């Protein structure tokens, strides 16, 4: 599985780069739950020293993405449906608030974000689709002009990326970009109530779909 990791170009600080590379691999399923990983293997595969790898693994462990493996090394943490359900409760509340605040200002969410998302959906690139979805919601967080929303949401999105990655490998919800468009329209029209309601409904549908699909994924493994 570690063969999925690419060598890093020469630089002075590798910690963030190693962290991101491993997080992406965990999120897109290249490193599935239960995969054993060691500091030595990663350092060799990515052509970096062990110290930044050690620090990156400590960060991943602290964030709950890896855990101690029986014997030696670490392993990718299993997905927990109950915990994910609670994450979506928080996400729904944050998205609803962000959309409401953005609607107060009648902000225009860049149409290119939705156009790009639709195009990526047709190609089936899981990582690109997750990035496009995050870009759309991040635009709303920014439009809300409340930096605490984006900061709070980021804590949860790193985990939601992983859930989406596990599910989108086997199933994609085609209506997602239609829902995004409706939310953007409500924000542009200054309809605070509708923007908030659509955002919360969007999160609820995503929550229901992802948990259902994830249950099937975990059952089949």
GIDAPE-V119528 format. One record per pair of residues at least 12 apart in sequence whose ideal C-beta (glycine too) atoms are under 8 Angstrom apart, sorted by the first residue. I is the first residue (numbers start at 1). J is the second residue. D is the distance in Angstrom with one decimal. If there is no record, write none. Layout:
I/J/D + I/J/D
//
This chain:
1/30/6.5 + 1/31/5.5 + 1/32/7.4 + 1/35/5.1 + 2/31/7.7 + 2/37/6.7 + 2/41/5.3 + 2/42/6.6 + 2/45/5.0 + 3/45/7.0 + 4/25/5.6 + 4/30/3.9 + 4/31/7.2 + 5/21/5.9 + 5/22/7.5 + 5/25/6.3 + 5/42/6.8 + 5/45/4.8 + 5/46/5.4 + 6/21/7.2 + 6/46/7.1 + 7/45/7.6 + 7/46/5.8 + 7/47/4.1 + 8/21/7.4 + 8/46/5.3 + 8/47/6.4 + 8/48/5.8 + 13/52/7.6 + 14/48/4.8 + 14/49/7.6 + 14/52/3.8 + 14/53/7.9 + 14/56/7.9 + 15/52/4.5 + 15/55/4.8 + 15/56/5.4 + 15/59/7.6 + 16/56/7.9 + 17/52/7.9 + 18/42/7.1 + 18/46/6.4 + 18/48/6.4 + 18/52/5.4 + 18/53/5.6 + 18/55/8.0 + 18/56/3.9 + 19/56/4.1 + 19/59/5.3 + 19/60/6.6 + 21/46/6.8 + 22/37/7.8 + 22/42/7.2 + 22/56/6.3 + 22/57/7.7 + 22/60/6.0 + 22/65/7.8 + 23/60/6.9 + 23/65/6.6 + 23/158/6.8 + 23/161/7.7 + 24/127/6.7 + 26/60/7.8 + 26/65/5.5 + 26/66/7.9 + 26/76/5.7 + 26/162/5.9 + 26/165/8.0 + 27/127/7.5 + 27/130/6.9 + 27/161/4.3 + 27/162/4.5 + 27/164/7.7 + 27/165/4.3 + 28/126/5.4 + 28/127/4.8 + 28/130/7.7 + 28/165/4.7 + 28/169/7.8 + 29/126/7.4 + 29/165/5.4 + 29/166/6.1 + 29/169/5.3 + 31/76/5.2 + 32/76/6.6 + 32/221/7.8 + 33/76/5.2 + 33/77/6.7 + 33/78/4.4 + 33/79/6.0 + 33/221/7.8 + 34/75/5.7 + 34/76/6.2 + 34/78/6.7 + 35/75/6.2 + 35/76/4.6 + 36/69/5.2 + 36/73/5.5 + 36/74/7.3 + 36/75/5.0 + 37/57/7.7 + 37/66/6.9 + 37/73/6.3 + 37/74/5.5 + 37/75/6.8 + 37/76/7.1 + 38/72/7.1 + 38/73/4.1 + 38/74/7.3 + 39/53/5.1 + 39/54/5.5 + 39/57/6.4 + 39/73/7.6 + 42/57/7.6 + 57/74/6.2 + 61/74/6.8 + 63/158/6.6 + 63/159/7.9 + 64/77/6.0 + 64/159/7.3 + 65/77/5.8 + 65/162/7.3 + 79/162/7.2 + 79/163/6.7 + 79/166/6.3 + 79/214/6.4 + 79/218/6.6 + 81/211/5.9 + 81/214/6.2 + 81/215/6.4 + 81/218/7.4 + 84/159/7.5 + 84/160/8.0 + 84/163/5.4 + 84/210/7.3 + 84/211/6.5 + 84/214/7.0 + 85/207/6.8 + 85/211/6.0 + 87/156/5.2 + 87/159/6.0 + 87/160/6.3 + 87/163/7.9 + 88/160/7.8 + 88/203/6.1 + 88/204/7.8 + 88/206/7.1 + 88/207/3.6 + 88/210/7.6 + 88/211/7.8 + 89/207/7.9 + 90/152/7.9 + 90/156/5.7 + 91/153/7.0 + 91/156/5.6 + 91/157/7.9 + 91/160/6.7 + 91/203/5.3 + 91/207/7.8 + 92/199/7.6 + 92/200/5.0 + 92/203/3.6 + 92/204/6.1 + 92/207/7.1 + 93/200/7.6 + 94/141/7.9 + 94/149/5.7 + 94/152/6.0 + 94/153/5.0 + 94/156/7.8 + 95/137/6.5 + 95/140/7.2 + 95/153/7.8 + 95/199/4.3 + 95/200/6.9 + 95/202/7.1 + 95/203/5.3 + 96/196/4.5 + 96/197/7.6 + 96/199/4.7 + 96/200/4.2 + 96/203/7.5 + 97/144/7.2 + 97/146/7.8 + 97/149/6.4 + 97/196/7.3 + 98/137/7.8 + 98/140/4.9 + 98/141/5.0 + 98/143/7.5 + 98/144/4.2 + 98/146/7.3 + 98/149/4.9 + 98/153/7.8 + 98/199/7.3 + 99/140/5.8 + 99/144/7.7 + 99/183/6.0 + 99/186/7.3 + 99/187/6.0 + 99/195/4.0 + 99/196/5.4 + 99/198/7.2 + 99/199/4.0 + 100/192/4.9 + 100/193/7.8 + 100/195/5.9 + 100/196/4.1 + 100/199/8.0 + 101/143/7.7 + 101/144/3.8 + 101/145/6.7 + 101/146/5.9 + 101/149/7.8 + 102/140/5.4 + 102/143/3.8 + 102/144/5.0 + 102/187/4.7 + 102/195/6.9 + 103/186/6.3 + 103/187/4.6 + 103/189/7.6 + 103/190/5.5 + 103/191/6.0 + 103/192/4.4 + 103/194/7.8 + 103/195/4.0 + 103/196/7.5 + 104/190/7.2 + 104/192/5.9 + 105/143/7.0 + 105/145/7.1 + 106/187/7.3 + 106/188/6.2 + 106/189/7.1 + 106/190/4.2 + 107/143/3.9 + 107/187/5.6 + 107/188/7.1 + 108/184/8.0 + 108/187/7.9 + 108/188/5.4 + 109/136/7.2 + 109/139/5.2 + 109/140/6.4 + 109/143/6.6 + 109/183/7.9 + 109/184/4.2 + 109/187/6.1 + 109/188/7.2 + 110/139/6.2 + 111/184/7.6 + 113/132/7.2 + 113/135/5.6 + 113/136/4.8 + 113/139/5.9 + 113/180/7.9 + 114/136/6.8 + 114/177/5.8 + 114/180/5.5 + 114/181/5.5 + 114/184/6.6 + 116/132/5.8 + 116/135/7.9 + 117/129/7.5 + 117/132/4.2 + 117/133/6.8 + 117/135/7.9 + 117/136/6.3 + 117/176/7.7 + 117/177/5.0 + 117/180/6.7 + 118/177/4.9 + 120/132/5.1 + 121/172/6.4 + 121/174/7.2 + 121/176/7.4 + 121/177/6.4 + 124/172/7.2 + 126/164/8.0 + 126/165/5.8 + 126/168/4.8 + 126/169/5.8 + 127/165/7.4 + 129/164/7.9 + 129/168/6.1 + 129/172/7.2 + 130/161/5.4 + 130/164/5.1 + 130/165/6.2 + 130/168/7.1 + 133/164/7.2 + 133/176/7.1 + 134/157/6.1 + 134/161/7.2 + 136/180/5.4 + 137/153/7.3 + 137/157/7.9 + 138/150/6.7 + 138/153/8.0 + 140/183/7.4 + 140/187/7.1 + 140/199/7.7 + 141/153/5.9 + 143/187/7.1 + 163/210/5.6 + 163/214/6.3 + 164/210/6.8 + 166/214/6.0 + 166/217/5.6 + 167/209/7.7 + 167/210/5.1 + 167/213/4.3 + 167/214/5.6 + 167/217/6.6 + 169/217/8.0 + 170/213/6.8 + 170/216/7.7 + 170/217/6.3 + 171/213/5.1 + 173/205/7.6 + 173/206/7.2 + 173/209/5.3 + 175/205/7.9 + 176/206/7.5 + 179/198/7.0 + 179/201/7.8 + 179/202/4.7 + 179/205/7.3 + 180/202/7.6 + 182/198/5.5 + 183/195/6.2 + 183/198/4.8 + 183/199/5.6 + 183/202/6.4 + 186/198/5.7
//
